[in-house]
Amino acid sequence: MDVLQIDFGPTARWELPADERIASCAGPEPIEDDLSAAIERALLEPIEFPSLDQAVVPGDKLVLAVDAALPALAEVVSHVVHWFCQRGCDPANLHVVLSAGGTQVAPELAAAICQRLGASVSVEVHDPDDPEKRAYVAANEASDPIYLNRSMVDADVIISLSAARHGSALDYFGAFSLFPLFSDRLTRGRFYSLPRLDDHAAHDALRAWADQAAWWVGLVAGIQLVPAQGNGVHAVLAGQLEPLEAASQRAMAQTWDTPSETSELVVASLDGGDSQQTWLHLARALHTASHSATSRGSIVLCTDLSESPGRGLNRLRATHRSVDALAKKLAADDADDAIAAAVLLQTTAHYHVYLVSNLREETVESLGMGVVHDQAELARLIDQHAGCRLLRSAQHCGARFQTSVPLHNA
């Protein structure tokens, strides 16, 4: 009998009977040839920029600003570090800064660099709550302060390494989408406020803020990885920020677009290891899945999530508050998981949402979601709906068009 496989987390796999009612959407396969060769090609021949080593002169302090959710992070970053050191960069002058949330991967990265390079390189995890870890850069055009990681501000050269993000993604902020992850807590909270993200003018203002931050700190070049299924790498791109971003957006549209048709049931999986099994990635997947589901439809999130709810998500347990009152509280909350709470609040008001995770059943239910325990339960849920769409690696998927779901019923 033909089966449909659903992969999520680092190794989990559920098998369901193949069903013509299920339409499967999958991202691209990982690079078939050597990933190291793809990295070298991108660094040697970046888009509208000379070979990246030409940006660094002897004695320069080079900082690599790395998205902690970067696919194949340890392998990619250790290779980039080795590449620069082979071309004259002193390891003592090279500093890696991981975005907030990179605490778990930092030791693995440091070990990978040491093994590949034969020398150690400083690896730092940005802390948005530590005033010693940030520095004032300037004010943007709206007079908002720009704070960035102090090591980045003190650098002679900064090169960003990030996962390409679909233009319709919940938190897409343009060429320097990493900015709020390397800033202070207040700035991060303003960027990850759902009313701002849902309002096109306000979202554009956030993108402009991020662009101005890149300009003030002198960030002109970056490296972006187009993600593949299984937290792999489909393509490596590098170059000047603006043309690099344009190329990344073309690649994401070609590989991660979801069809505009909707289904009664959407099953969205989060694959990859711990760096992908986060509330932020769940929020991204749920945001995209909601645009693929019919009104009052159902959404199942297949994850390996173990992260306990924080301050933002715990607000959802205040059942005596109205949806509007909770939404207003979350809009002003700067907790890391406030955006996930806001997306959950918004989505569960209009869809039935179910979660596969490692969390306790009562925890999941207190957040407004149902629990799917096993593949048999998922199969029964699929049987109850006329159609189903499967979004694989849903944290990377994007809608072909973006609409906003209202925060309350009209």
BABA-928565 format. One record per residue (C-alpha): x negated, y, z negated; residue in one letter; residue number from 1. Coordinates in pm, whole numbers. Example, Ala and Ser with C-alpha at 12.3 -4.5 7.8 and 13.67 -1.06 7.14 Angstrom:
u = -1230 v = -450 w = -780 aa = a i = 1
u = -1367 v = -106 w = -714 aa = s i = 2
END
This chain:
u = 0 v = 0 w = 0 aa = m i = 1
u = -126 v = 346 w = 88 aa = d i = 2
u = -205 v = 566 w = -210 aa = v i = 3
u = -252 v = 936 w = -267 aa = l i = 4
u = -547 v = 1025 w = -489 aa = q i = 5
u = -548 v = 1329 w = -717 aa = i i = 6
u = -890 v = 1417 w = -857 aa = d i = 7
u = -927 v = 1658 w = -1146 aa = f i = 8
u = -1188 v = 1738 w = -1406 aa = g i = 9
u = -1535 v = 1594 w = -1349 aa = p i = 10
u = -1424 v = 1231 w = -1297 aa = t i = 11
u = -1049 v = 1183 w = -1352 aa = a i = 12
u = -850 v = 1030 w = -1067 aa = r i = 13
u = -481 v = 947 w = -1052 aa = w i = 14
u = -332 v = 736 w = -775 aa = e i = 15
u = 25 v = 773 w = -655 aa = l i = 16
u = 216 v = 592 w = -381 aa = p i = 17
u = 175 v = 779 w = -54 aa = a i = 18
u = 490 v = 975 w = 23 aa = d i = 19
u = 573 v = 1173 w = 336 aa = e i = 20
u = 738 v = 1436 w = 114 aa = r i = 21
u = 396 v = 1528 w = -28 aa = i i = 22
u = 197 v = 1783 w = 171 aa = a i = 23
u = -167 v = 1792 w = 64 aa = s i = 24
u = -386 v = 2103 w = 87 aa = c i = 25
u = -758 v = 2050 w = 38 aa = a i = 26
u = -1059 v = 2275 w = 56 aa = g i = 27
u = -1374 v = 2201 w = 256 aa = p i = 28
u = -1624 v = 1924 w = 198 aa = e i = 29
u = -1962 v = 2000 w = 37 aa = p i = 30
u = -2266 v = 2075 w = 251 aa = i i = 31
u = -2361 v = 1759 w = 437 aa = e i = 32
u = -2730 v = 1832 w = 474 aa = d i = 33
u = -2976 v = 1939 w = 204 aa = d i = 34
u = -2838 v = 2211 w = -25 aa = l i = 35
u = -3192 v = 2336 w = -82 aa = s i = 36
u = -3236 v = 2393 w = 291 aa = a i = 37
u = -2910 v = 2589 w = 304 aa = a i = 38
u = -3025 v = 2809 w = 16 aa = i i = 39
u = -3359 v = 2878 w = 183 aa = e i = 40
u = -3197 v = 2968 w = 514 aa = r i = 41
u = -2964 v = 3214 w = 343 aa = a i = 42
u = -3243 v = 3383 w = 146 aa = l i = 43
u = -3477 v = 3405 w = 445 aa = l i = 44
u = -3213 v = 3535 w = 687 aa = e i = 45
u = -2956 v = 3732 w = 487 aa = p i = 46
u = -2678 v = 3933 w = 647 aa = i i = 47
u = -2790 v = 4284 w = 747 aa = e i = 48
u = -3084 v = 4268 w = 507 aa = f i = 49
u = -3447 v = 4160 w = 527 aa = p i = 50
u = -3564 v = 3840 w = 361 aa = s i = 51
u = -3461 v = 3884 w = -3 aa = l i = 52
u = -3817 v = 3858 w = -133 aa = d i = 53
u = -3890 v = 4184 w = 53 aa = q i = 54
u = -3670 v = 4364 w = -201 aa = a i = 55
u = -3918 v = 4282 w = -479 aa = v i = 56
u = -4269 v = 4425 w = -506 aa = v i = 57
u = -4539 v = 4300 w = -748 aa = p i = 58
u = -4465 v = 4411 w = -1101 aa = g i = 59
u = -4091 v = 4456 w = -1045 aa = d i = 60
u = -3854 v = 4315 w = -1304 aa = k i = 61
u = -3605 v = 4101 w = -1112 aa = l i = 62
u = -3272 v = 4011 w = -1272 aa = v i = 63
u = -3044 v = 3745 w = -1128 aa = l i = 64
u = -2688 v = 3819 w = -1244 aa = a i = 65
u = -2515 v = 3481 w = -1232 aa = v i = 66
u = -2148 v = 3391 w = -1250 aa = d i = 67
u = -2127 v = 3120 w = -1519 aa = a i = 68
u = -1864 v = 2943 w = -1305 aa = a i = 69
u = -2099 v = 2915 w = -1005 aa = l i = 70
u = -2070 v = 2576 w = -832 aa = p i = 71
u = -2374 v = 2350 w = -882 aa = a i = 72
u = -2513 v = 2627 w = -1104 aa = l i = 73
u = -2828 v = 2465 w = -1240 aa = a i = 74
u = -2939 v = 2330 w = -902 aa = e i = 75
u = -2869 v = 2652 w = -711 aa = v i = 76
u = -3011 v = 2902 w = -960 aa = v i = 77
u = -3324 v = 2697 w = -1033 aa = s i = 78
u = -3392 v = 2679 w = -659 aa = h i = 79
u = -3344 v = 3055 w = -617 aa = v i = 80
u = -3582 v = 3121 w = -909 aa = v i = 81
u = -3841 v = 2886 w = -760 aa = h i = 82
u = -3804 v = 3051 w = -418 aa = w i = 83
u = -3880 v = 3397 w = -553 aa = f i = 84
u = -4172 v = 3275 w = -764 aa = c i = 85
u = -4321 v = 3098 w = -461 aa = q i = 86
u = -4324 v = 3437 w = -290 aa = r i = 87
u = -4512 v = 3624 w = -558 aa = g i = 88
u = -4261 v = 3700 w = -831 aa = c i = 89
u = -4417 v = 3650 w = -1175 aa = d i = 90
u = -4194 v = 3421 w = -1388 aa = p i = 91
u = -4252 v = 3662 w = -1678 aa = a i = 92
u = -4082 v = 3935 w = -1472 aa = n i = 93
u = -3784 v = 3724 w = -1368 aa = l i = 94
u = -3478 v = 3722 w = -1593 aa = h i = 95
u = -3152 v = 3528 w = -1549 aa = v i = 96
u = -2836 v = 3674 w = -1702 aa = v i = 97
u = -2533 v = 3446 w = -1715 aa = l i = 98
u = -2189 v = 3602 w = -1743 aa = s i = 99
u = -1993 v = 3565 w = -2064 aa = a i = 100
u = -1888 v = 3205 w = -2106 aa = g i = 101
u = -2221 v = 3062 w = -1993 aa = g i = 102
u = -2334 v = 2938 w = -2335 aa = t i = 103
u = -2283 v = 2569 w = -2254 aa = q i = 104
u = -2465 v = 2574 w = -1921 aa = v i = 105
u = -2760 v = 2792 w = -2034 aa = a i = 106
u = -2973 v = 2507 w = -2181 aa = p i = 107
u = -2918 v = 2292 w = -1871 aa = e i = 108
u = -3019 v = 2582 w = -1648 aa = l i = 109
u = -3331 v = 2662 w = -1852 aa = a i = 110
u = -3438 v = 2297 w = -1835 aa = a i = 111
u = -3375 v = 2278 w = -1459 aa = a i = 112
u = -3583 v = 2592 w = -1399 aa = i i = 113
u = -3870 v = 2461 w = -1612 aa = c i = 114
u = -3865 v = 2125 w = -1434 aa = q i = 115
u = -3863 v = 2279 w = -1086 aa = r i = 116
u = -4099 v = 2567 w = -1157 aa = l i = 117
u = -4333 v = 2419 w = -1415 aa = g i = 118
u = -4284 v = 2734 w = -1621 aa = a i = 119
u = -4007 v = 2886 w = -1828 aa = s i = 120
u = -3797 v = 3186 w = -1731 aa = v i = 121
u = -3585 v = 3395 w = -1965 aa = s i = 122
u = -3217 v = 3293 w = -1957 aa = v i = 123
u = -2965 v = 3516 w = -2134 aa = e i = 124
u = -2589 v = 3483 w = -2179 aa = v i = 125
u = -2409 v = 3817 w = -2174 aa = h i = 126
u = -2208 v = 3900 w = -2485 aa = d i = 127
u = -1941 v = 4167 w = -2426 aa = p i = 128
u = -1905 v = 4215 w = -2803 aa = d i = 129
u = -2272 v = 4290 w = -2876 aa = d i = 130
u = -2349 v = 4663 w = -2837 aa = p i = 131
u = -2719 v = 4577 w = -2815 aa = e i = 132
u = -2651 v = 4371 w = -2501 aa = k i = 133
u = -2498 v = 4655 w = -2300 aa = r i = 134
u = -2597 v = 5002 w = -2184 aa = a i = 135
u = -2409 v = 5304 w = -2054 aa = y i = 136
u = -2473 v = 5362 w = -1684 aa = v i = 137
u = -2246 v = 5647 w = -1577 aa = a i = 138
u = -1881 v = 5743 w = -1544 aa = a i = 139
u = -1676 v = 5645 w = -1243 aa = n i = 140
u = -1473 v = 5888 w = -1034 aa = e i = 141
u = -1184 v = 5859 w = -1280 aa = a i = 142
u = -1420 v = 5943 w = -1570 aa = s i = 143
u = -1406 v = 5587 w = -1704 aa = d i = 144
u = -1738 v = 5478 w = -1859 aa = p i = 145
u = -1944 v = 5215 w = -1679 aa = i i = 146
u = -2115 v = 4977 w = -1921 aa = y i = 147
u = -2331 v = 4690 w = -1799 aa = l i = 148
u = -2558 v = 4428 w = -1946 aa = n i = 149
u = -2871 v = 4603 w = -2076 aa = r i = 150
u = -3113 v = 4367 w = -1899 aa = s i = 151
u = -2943 v = 4449 w = -1568 aa = m i = 152
u = -2962 v = 4822 w = -1634 aa = v i = 153
u = -3332 v = 4796 w = -1722 aa = d i = 154
u = -3417 v = 4590 w = -1411 aa = a i = 155
u = -3599 v = 4718 w = -1105 aa = d i = 156
u = -3408 v = 4481 w = -876 aa = v i = 157
u = -3075 v = 4304 w = -933 aa = i i = 158
u = -2940 v = 4024 w = -717 aa = i i = 159
u = -2597 v = 3879 w = -795 aa = s i = 160
u = -2509 v = 3511 w = -756 aa = l i = 161
u = -2139 v = 3438 w = -749 aa = s i = 162
u = -1875 v = 3202 w = -619 aa = a i = 163
u = -1684 v = 3355 w = -330 aa = a i = 164
u = -1329 v = 3437 w = -433 aa = r i = 165
u = -1026 v = 3447 w = -205 aa = h i = 166
u = -898 v = 3797 w = -136 aa = g i = 167
u = -555 v = 3706 w = -274 aa = s i = 168
u = -701 v = 3564 w = -596 aa = a i = 169
u = -564 v = 3688 w = -924 aa = l i = 170
u = -885 v = 3868 w = -1020 aa = d i = 171
u = -1046 v = 3954 w = -688 aa = y i = 172
u = -1240 v = 4280 w = -732 aa = f i = 173
u = -1436 v = 4302 w = -408 aa = g i = 174
u = -1809 v = 4289 w = -347 aa = a i = 175
u = -1900 v = 4317 w = -717 aa = f i = 176
u = -1621 v = 4107 w = -865 aa = s i = 177
u = -1860 v = 4007 w = -1145 aa = l i = 178
u = -1867 v = 4360 w = -1291 aa = f i = 179
u = -1613 v = 4312 w = -1575 aa = p i = 180
u = -1784 v = 3987 w = -1680 aa = l i = 181
u = -2108 v = 4179 w = -1743 aa = f i = 182
u = -1947 v = 4481 w = -1909 aa = s i = 183
u = -1804 v = 4551 w = -2254 aa = d i = 184
u = -1493 v = 4403 w = -2413 aa = r i = 185
u = -1274 v = 4709 w = -2351 aa = l i = 186
u = -1363 v = 4724 w = -1980 aa = t i = 187
u = -1302 v = 4352 w = -1938 aa = r i = 188
u = -961 v = 4393 w = -2100 aa = g i = 189
u = -867 v = 4674 w = -1862 aa = r i = 190
u = -966 v = 4466 w = -1559 aa = f i = 191
u = -784 v = 4154 w = -1679 aa = y i = 192
u = -453 v = 4326 w = -1750 aa = s i = 193
u = -177 v = 4161 w = -1546 aa = l i = 194
u = 30 v = 4477 w = -1479 aa = p i = 195
u = -281 v = 4636 w = -1323 aa = r i = 196
u = -360 v = 4324 w = -1122 aa = l i = 197
u = -1 v = 4299 w = -997 aa = d i = 198
u = 11 v = 4665 w = -892 aa = d i = 199
u = -165 v = 4714 w = -558 aa = h i = 200
u = -274 v = 5073 w = -627 aa = a i = 201
u = -404 v = 4988 w = -974 aa = a i = 202
u = -580 v = 4676 w = -840 aa = h i = 203
u = -746 v = 4885 w = -569 aa = d i = 204
u = -862 v = 5130 w = -838 aa = a i = 205
u = -1027 v = 4842 w = -1025 aa = l i = 206
u = -1207 v = 4737 w = -708 aa = r i = 207
u = -1330 v = 5094 w = -662 aa = a i = 208
u = -1452 v = 5095 w = -1022 aa = w i = 209
u = -1648 v = 4774 w = -959 aa = a i = 210
u = -1793 v = 4916 w = -635 aa = d i = 211
u = -1907 v = 5230 w = -817 aa = q i = 212
u = -2069 v = 5019 w = -1090 aa = a i = 213
u = -2268 v = 4831 w = -826 aa = a i = 214
u = -2380 v = 5158 w = -670 aa = w i = 215
u = -2484 v = 5318 w = -1000 aa = w i = 216
u = -2689 v = 5018 w = -1109 aa = v i = 217
u = -2855 v = 4984 w = -768 aa = g i = 218
u = -2709 v = 4647 w = -674 aa = l i = 219
u = -2732 v = 4625 w = -296 aa = v i = 220
u = -2777 v = 4254 w = -220 aa = a i = 221
u = -2625 v = 3931 w = -340 aa = g i = 222
u = -2584 v = 3560 w = -287 aa = i i = 223
u = -2239 v = 3401 w = -259 aa = q i = 224
u = -2147 v = 3035 w = -251 aa = l i = 225
u = -1835 v = 2926 w = -65 aa = v i = 226
u = -1702 v = 2654 w = -296 aa = p i = 227
u = -1618 v = 2302 w = -185 aa = a i = 228
u = -1406 v = 2028 w = -335 aa = q i = 229
u = -1539 v = 1876 w = -655 aa = g i = 230
u = -1718 v = 2195 w = -763 aa = n i = 231
u = -1955 v = 2153 w = -471 aa = g i = 232
u = -2099 v = 2406 w = -228 aa = v i = 233
u = -1963 v = 2438 w = 126 aa = h i = 234
u = -2182 v = 2727 w = 241 aa = a i = 235
u = -2451 v = 2960 w = 109 aa = v i = 236
u = -2439 v = 3325 w = 218 aa = l i = 237
u = -2666 v = 3614 w = 125 aa = a i = 238
u = -2710 v = 3973 w = 231 aa = g i = 239
u = -2616 v = 4334 w = 176 aa = q i = 240
u = -2307 v = 4346 w = -45 aa = l i = 241
u = -2048 v = 4489 w = 195 aa = e i = 242
u = -2120 v = 4272 w = 503 aa = p i = 243
u = -2180 v = 3975 w = 273 aa = l i = 244
u = -1836 v = 4022 w = 121 aa = e i = 245
u = -1678 v = 4047 w = 466 aa = a i = 246
u = -1844 v = 3720 w = 571 aa = a i = 247
u = -1737 v = 3551 w = 247 aa = s i = 248
u = -1377 v = 3660 w = 295 aa = q i = 249
u = -1374 v = 3520 w = 648 aa = r i = 250
u = -1511 v = 3191 w = 519 aa = a i = 251
u = -1260 v = 3174 w = 233 aa = m i = 252
u = -968 v = 3248 w = 466 aa = a i = 253
u = -1083 v = 2971 w = 701 aa = q i = 254
u = -1133 v = 2711 w = 428 aa = t i = 255
u = -911 v = 2791 w = 129 aa = w i = 256
u = -591 v = 2946 w = 271 aa = d i = 257
u = -271 v = 2775 w = 159 aa = t i = 258
u = 30 v = 2752 w = 394 aa = p i = 259
u = 303 v = 3010 w = 349 aa = s i = 260
u = 577 v = 2744 w = 325 aa = e i = 261
u = 706 v = 2675 w = -26 aa = t i = 262
u = 799 v = 2349 w = -201 aa = s i = 263
u = 1025 v = 2255 w = -490 aa = e i = 264
u = 727 v = 2103 w = -670 aa = l i = 265
u = 363 v = 2213 w = -659 aa = v i = 266
u = 87 v = 1998 w = -810 aa = v i = 267
u = -231 v = 2201 w = -860 aa = a i = 268
u = -553 v = 2032 w = -968 aa = s i = 269
u = -863 v = 2181 w = -1132 aa = l i = 270
u = -1166 v = 1974 w = -1040 aa = d i = 271
u = -1524 v = 2010 w = -1156 aa = g i = 272
u = -1689 v = 2005 w = -1497 aa = g i = 273
u = -1659 v = 2220 w = -1808 aa = d i = 274
u = -1731 v = 2547 w = -1626 aa = s i = 275
u = -1415 v = 2494 w = -1419 aa = q i = 276
u = -1193 v = 2365 w = -1700 aa = q i = 277
u = -1114 v = 2703 w = -1853 aa = t i = 278
u = -805 v = 2911 w = -1918 aa = w i = 279
u = -921 v = 3168 w = -1662 aa = l i = 280
u = -941 v = 2904 w = -1390 aa = h i = 281
u = -604 v = 2770 w = -1499 aa = l i = 282
u = -462 v = 3121 w = -1462 aa = a i = 283
u = -609 v = 3151 w = -1112 aa = r i = 284
u = -463 v = 2814 w = -1011 aa = a i = 285
u = -122 v = 2891 w = -1162 aa = l i = 286
u = -112 v = 3231 w = -992 aa = h i = 287
u = -169 v = 3072 w = -651 aa = t i = 288
u = 64 v = 2779 w = -719 aa = a i = 289
u = 348 v = 3016 w = -806 aa = s i = 290
u = 333 v = 3156 w = -451 aa = h i = 291
u = 370 v = 2803 w = -311 aa = s i = 292
u = 672 v = 2706 w = -521 aa = a i = 293
u = 1036 v = 2780 w = -444 aa = t i = 294
u = 1232 v = 2998 w = -685 aa = s i = 295
u = 1304 v = 2805 w = -1006 aa = r i = 296
u = 1079 v = 2527 w = -881 aa = g i = 297
u = 827 v = 2323 w = -1078 aa = s i = 298
u = 449 v = 2341 w = -1110 aa = i i = 299
u = 219 v = 2072 w = -1252 aa = v i = 300
u = -138 v = 2167 w = -1346 aa = l i = 301
u = -374 v = 1867 w = -1350 aa = c i = 302
u = -675 v = 1963 w = -1562 aa = t i = 303
u = -936 v = 1830 w = -1803 aa = d i = 304
u = -888 v = 2136 w = -2025 aa = l i = 305
u = -1001 v = 2102 w = -2387 aa = s i = 306
u = -1046 v = 2470 w = -2474 aa = e i = 307
u = -825 v = 2569 w = -2768 aa = s i = 308
u = -594 v = 2868 w = -2723 aa = p i = 309
u = -739 v = 3196 w = -2845 aa = g i = 310
u = -585 v = 3519 w = -2966 aa = r i = 311
u = -411 v = 3599 w = -2638 aa = g i = 312
u = -247 v = 3261 w = -2586 aa = l i = 313
u = -146 v = 3238 w = -2949 aa = n i = 314
u = 76 v = 3542 w = -2893 aa = r i = 315
u = 303 v = 3316 w = -2685 aa = l i = 316
u = 396 v = 3131 w = -3003 aa = r i = 317
u = 582 v = 3440 w = -3128 aa = a i = 318
u = 915 v = 3308 w = -3004 aa = t i = 319
u = 1108 v = 3586 w = -3178 aa = h i = 320
u = 965 v = 3841 w = -2932 aa = r i = 321
u = 1119 v = 3909 w = -2592 aa = s i = 322
u = 930 v = 3842 w = -2270 aa = v i = 323
u = 897 v = 4216 w = -2211 aa = d i = 324
u = 760 v = 4278 w = -2561 aa = a i = 325
u = 506 v = 3998 w = -2526 aa = l i = 326
u = 404 v = 4118 w = -2179 aa = a i = 327
u = 335 v = 4467 w = -2314 aa = k i = 328
u = 124 v = 4326 w = -2599 aa = k i = 329
u = -76 v = 4109 w = -2359 aa = l i = 330
u = -129 v = 4396 w = -2115 aa = a i = 331
u = -323 v = 4579 w = -2387 aa = a i = 332
u = -498 v = 4271 w = -2529 aa = d i = 333
u = -870 v = 4237 w = -2448 aa = d i = 334
u = -903 v = 3874 w = -2561 aa = a i = 335
u = -1070 v = 3641 w = -2310 aa = d i = 336
u = -753 v = 3437 w = -2268 aa = d i = 337
u = -505 v = 3727 w = -2262 aa = a i = 338
u = -484 v = 3713 w = -1882 aa = i i = 339
u = -407 v = 3340 w = -1894 aa = a i = 340
u = -137 v = 3409 w = -2152 aa = a i = 341
u = 14 v = 3684 w = -1936 aa = a i = 342
u = 19 v = 3464 w = -1625 aa = v i = 343
u = 176 v = 3180 w = -1825 aa = l i = 344
u = 439 v = 3411 w = -1970 aa = l i = 345
u = 522 v = 3548 w = -1627 aa = q i = 346
u = 531 v = 3210 w = -1455 aa = t i = 347
u = 722 v = 3011 w = -1716 aa = t i = 348
u = 998 v = 3272 w = -1699 aa = a i = 349
u = 1062 v = 3170 w = -1337 aa = h i = 350
u = 930 v = 2814 w = -1297 aa = y i = 351
u = 912 v = 2489 w = -1490 aa = h i = 352
u = 541 v = 2447 w = -1571 aa = v i = 353
u = 380 v = 2120 w = -1682 aa = y i = 354
u = 23 v = 2056 w = -1792 aa = l i = 355
u = -213 v = 1759 w = -1784 aa = v i = 356
u = -493 v = 1827 w = -2033 aa = s i = 357
u = -677 v = 1707 w = -2342 aa = n i = 358
u = -481 v = 1943 w = -2566 aa = l i = 359
u = -234 v = 1825 w = -2827 aa = r i = 360
u = 123 v = 1794 w = -2703 aa = e i = 361
u = 258 v = 2039 w = -2961 aa = e i = 362
u = -5 v = 2295 w = -2858 aa = t i = 363
u = 96 v = 2276 w = -2492 aa = v i = 364
u = 466 v = 2296 w = -2571 aa = e i = 365
u = 415 v = 2597 w = -2799 aa = s i = 366
u = 276 v = 2782 w = -2495 aa = l i = 367
u = 594 v = 2722 w = -2295 aa = g i = 368
u = 477 v = 2424 w = -2088 aa = m i = 369
u = 580 v = 2062 w = -2069 aa = g i = 370
u = 332 v = 1775 w = -2089 aa = v i = 371
u = 261 v = 1512 w = -1825 aa = v i = 372
u = 88 v = 1219 w = -1993 aa = h i = 373
u = -2 v = 987 w = -1705 aa = d i = 374
u = 29 v = 919 w = -1335 aa = q i = 375
u = 354 v = 728 w = -1382 aa = a i = 376
u = 518 v = 1038 w = -1531 aa = e i = 377
u = 388 v = 1249 w = -1244 aa = l i = 378
u = 525 v = 999 w = -991 aa = a i = 379
u = 868 v = 1017 w = -1155 aa = r i = 380
u = 856 v = 1397 w = -1148 aa = l i = 381
u = 774 v = 1392 w = -777 aa = i i = 382
u = 1068 v = 1157 w = -715 aa = d i = 383
u = 1301 v = 1416 w = -869 aa = q i = 384
u = 1213 v = 1679 w = -607 aa = h i = 385
u = 1288 v = 1700 w = -236 aa = a i = 386
u = 937 v = 1812 w = -148 aa = g i = 387
u = 594 v = 1846 w = -308 aa = c i = 388
u = 278 v = 2035 w = -221 aa = r i = 389
u = -57 v = 1925 w = -363 aa = l i = 390
u = -317 v = 2202 w = -403 aa = l i = 391
u = -655 v = 2041 w = -459 aa = r i = 392
u = -926 v = 2248 w = -632 aa = s i = 393
u = -652 v = 2504 w = -688 aa = a i = 394
u = -878 v = 2746 w = -876 aa = q i = 395
u = -1030 v = 2836 w = -536 aa = h i = 396
u = -714 v = 2840 w = -324 aa = c i = 397
u = -557 v = 3160 w = -198 aa = g i = 398
u = -222 v = 3260 w = -55 aa = a i = 399
u = -199 v = 3390 w = 302 aa = r i = 400
u = 13 v = 3673 w = 170 aa = f i = 401
u = 44 v = 3810 w = -180 aa = q i = 402
u = 364 v = 3904 w = -359 aa = t i = 403
u = 430 v = 3981 w = -722 aa = s i = 404
u = 660 v = 3789 w = -952 aa = v i = 405
u = 847 v = 4033 w = -1180 aa = p i = 406
u = 781 v = 4019 w = -1552 aa = l i = 407
u = 1150 v = 3981 w = -1632 aa = h i = 408
u = 1471 v = 3876 w = -1465 aa = n i = 409
u = 1651 v = 4145 w = -1273 aa = a i = 410
END
